[in-house]
């Protein structure tokens, strides 16, 4: 009986991993990830770019691998070399399924500041906006400087983000912390070659330069 039990253990024990953890995440090899977890590999080991395996999996949208890493204790609060959280990376790349899973497993989220940060970076998409709004962000909400997500997108010259925020319902005539309306900001501060297109987009959607006195 003892011999039989030992044989069963030997048969069910997974083989040692044959692919490095970070490489396994990159290629989406869930079996190798499970082996690493079983054999107690460091699930927070960073790659040459300073990313943890969770960052890599989140960026690639690998839902099953994210689940496996988190289930085995990977650090949800880890920051990459650029200071970005795993949740930020997921949302920045439009991986909303991954983002939802991270939130449900306890990843810290300040929805309002995340919405504004992503808008400033120009990497937000429709599903990310919707997720953050469901989690408490508003398109009228402001940061410490008095900027909404729309103000942030304009000030950084992100035309497509401006369009997406307007479609989502952003107020094109809400002043920033200095009292400037979005159209005035676009005329005075929007950088890059898309500045004039940002202006025309705002104008087509009812933006004015100054509020009536």
Secondary structure, DSSP 4 states (H G I P E B T S, - for coil): -HHHHHHHHHHHSPPPPSS-HHHHHHHT-HHHHHHHHHTT--TT---TTS--HHHHHHHHT-HHHHHHHHHTT--TT-B-TTS-BHHHHHHHTT-HHHHHHHHHTT----HHHHHHHHHHHT---HHHHHHHHHTT--TT---TTS--HHHHHHHTT-HHHHHHHHHHT--TT---TTS--HHHHHHHH--STTHHHHHHHHHHTT--SS---
